[in-house]
Amino acid sequence: MKIARFSHDDAIAYGIIDDSDLVVLAGDPMFAGYETTGQRVPLADAALLAPVIPRSKVVCVGKNYHDHAAEMGGEAPAEPLLFLKPNTAVIGPGDAIVRPIALSDRTEHEGELAVVIGKVAKNVKAADASAFVLGYTIANDVTARDLQRKDGQWSRAKGFDTFCPLGPVIETDFDAASATIETRVNGEVRQHAPLSDMIHSVASIIEYASAVFTLLPGDVILTGTPAGVGAFEAGDVVEVEISGLGILRNTVRDAAL
């Protein structure tokens, strides 16, 4: 089942995609379930938004692919390397990534699988982790690479407004083991890998993260990026595609000086 968050006639709602229509839900599926209003909106008439705006946090995992750890000049850590993005970094499909050119000279893409948490999770065991997942979507862990290297920690480099594109939808039935991820800039392939190359699985990440802090409904986990990260410029179009989840497409512009 594909769940979208969308705007139509100046209203924002959630809906289930049914062929070319959105079956409108009565509320937020993370809290109100899947009760429908009976209304249908043509998909072509709706503007898709970020499928979730985290009420709390975006939890990210660094260096979760061996090849990406190597291209960053090191080895993958034995345990998941966690960091956070603020929820103010989230934007949706079609929104512009804004490069903070007054502060950074190099903004890079990192295409990733994202996990949307569906209910409160604390000290969850990996074997039980799937029960706490609402579904999956696509993310771009945008990074000011020069600031990441300069600061020695990653909050500023990865936390700018617009640095967490999410979308286009949440898929509740998804098999990461059989899917691939690809990132393109202006149609040029930059990243391509099977999601099975992840070192730490989704279940093991949920176990590890929920032992540290409580995961809340609507929280998002970014699971790491494969090799091929690189810079983009104003005017570029960045696409992240995951088989079974669709394409997350964003334009790029520079912040005003």
N, C-alpha and C positions, 0 to 999 in steps of 0.2 A: 504494500500500500504506500502510495506517494502522498505526502502531506505538504501542502504549500501554505505559506503566509503571504497574503496579497492585499492590494488595495483596489477598490472598485467603487466608483461613485462617491469618492471622498471618505470611504469607510475602509477600515482594516479588519480583516477576518482571516480565519484559517479554513482550508478546504481540502477535500480529498480529490485527487485528480482521477477523473473517470472519462477516458478517451479525450474528447476535446472540451470537456466541461470541468468545472470545479463544483463539487458538492459541498455546500457551505456548512461548516460546523457551528454549533451553538456557542462554543467557547474555545478556550485554549485547550488542546488535547492533553497537555501535561497535567491539567487540573480538572477539566470538565469531561474527559473521555471523548467519545466519537459520536455523540448525539448530533444529529443534523437538524437544520432549520427547514428543510424541504426546498430551499432555494438552490438553483443552479446558475452559475455564472460561466459564460463562454470563456475558455482559457485565453482566447485571443483578445478579450476585452479587459483582462486583468493585468496588473503590473505586479510581477513577483518581487517580494521583498526578502530580506534575510529571513530564513525559515524559523529562526529563533533569535531573540535578543536576550542573552543570558542575564538573569536577575542578579547573579552573583559573580561568576568568573569564567574565564576560558583557561583551561589547564592544558599546557603544552608539553610535549616530550621532545627533547633535543637528541640528535645523533642516534636515531633509532634505526638507521640503515648503515651497514658497514661501509658502503661505498661513499656515502655522504660524510661520515666521520673521517674517512681518509682524505676526501677533498678539502676538508676543513683543517687538515694538518694534525690529526690525532686518531686515536682508537676509540671505538664505541665503549661507553662505560658499562660496567657489569650490571648495574641497576638503572632503571629509567631515570633520565635526567629531567627533572621537572622545573618548569617556570610558568609564570602566569601572564596573561594579557588582560587588560581591563575590558569590561564590556563596552566601553565607549569606542573601542577599536573596530567594532563590528559594523560592516556594511553588507549590502545585498548584491545580487546579480545585477549587472548593468551600472552599478554605482562606480564613481571614480575613485581610484586609489590616488591619494594626494602625496606627492613627494615633498618632504620638508626641507627644501633646498637651502634654506637659511642656516640649517643645522647639520645637514648631511649631504655628502657628495655621491653616495652610492646606495641606492635602494634596490633590493633584490627580491625575487619571487621564491617561494617554497611551497609547492603544491602538496597537499596532505589530505588524508582521510580524516574526517571529523565524526565524533561520536556524540550524540545528544542524550544526556541523562534524563530518564523519565520519572524517577522517584528518589527519595532521600536515600543516600548510600553512605554507610559508615562501616568500616572494617569488613568489607565484602570479600568473600573468598572468590578466587578466579572461577571456580566451578559454578558459582551462582551469579556471576557478573551479568550474564545476558538478561536476567530478570529485571535489571535496573536500567536497561538501555531502551529509550524510546525508538531510536533509529539512527541513521547514518546520513551524512551529507558531505559536501566538499568544502575544503578550506584552502586559503592561501595565507601562509604565515609570513606576511611581508616583513622585511627586516632592513633596517639601516645598517648595513654591514660595517661601515667604518666606525659607527658608534658602538656597535657590539664589540669590536676589537679594542676600541679606546677605553670603554668603561670597565671592561672586565666582568661585568654582569649584564643581563640582557633586558632589564625592565624598560629602559628608555628606547633602546634600539628596536624593540618589537612592540612597543606600546602606544605609538602615535595613533591618533584618530585615523580611521580608514585602513589600518594595518591588519585587519582580520576579515577579509571578505568570506562570506559563507553562502552556500546555496548550490543549486537553485531550489531543491526540495529536500525533505527528509524522507528517506526510504526505510520502512519498518522491516522489510524482509530483504536482507542483504548478506551475501557470503563473501567476506573479504578475501578468503583463501583463493578464490577463483577470479578475482578482479585485477585489473591493471590501472595504473595512474599515469597520466601524461600531462605535461605542462608545455604550453606553446606561447611564444611571443610573436605577434604578427604572423602567425601560421608556422613559424619555425619551431620544430620540436627541441625543447631544452632538457626535459626530464621524461624518462619512460622506464617503468619498472613494475613488476608484479607486487601487489600488496603483501604477498607471502614472504617477501624479502624483509619485512619488518622483524627486528630482533626481538622486541617485546610485543606480545600479542595484545589485542584490545582487552581481553580478560585479565591478563597479568597487569596491565597498566591500571585498570580500575581497582584491582586488589591493592596495588602499591599506593596509588593516589588516595584511596579512601581510608587507608591507614593513617594518612597524614592530616587530611582535612575532610570534613563532611562534603559530599557532592550533593547538590540540590537539583530539583527538577529544572530543566532548562540550561544547566551548566553544560559546557561543551568541552570535549577533550580532543586536542589535535595530536595525531599519533606519530608525527615525524615525517621527514621528507627524504626522498632518494637523491642520489647524485645529480648534478646538472644545474644547481642553483646559479642564478646570474642576474645581472642588472637589467633594468628597463628604463625607458625615458618617457617624457611627456609626449602624448600622442599615440603611444603604443597601446595595443590590445593584448591583455594577458588572459589566457584560457587555461583552466585546469579541468581535465576530463577524467572521470573514473567510470569504468564500464559498469553499467547498472544504475549509476547515480546521475548521469547527465554531464553537462558542461557548465562550469562557473566561469562567466566571462565578465571582465572588468576593463574599463578604459583607464588611462593614466593622465594626470595633469600635475603641474607644479603648483605648490602653494604660492600665494602672492607674497612678494617681498615687501 
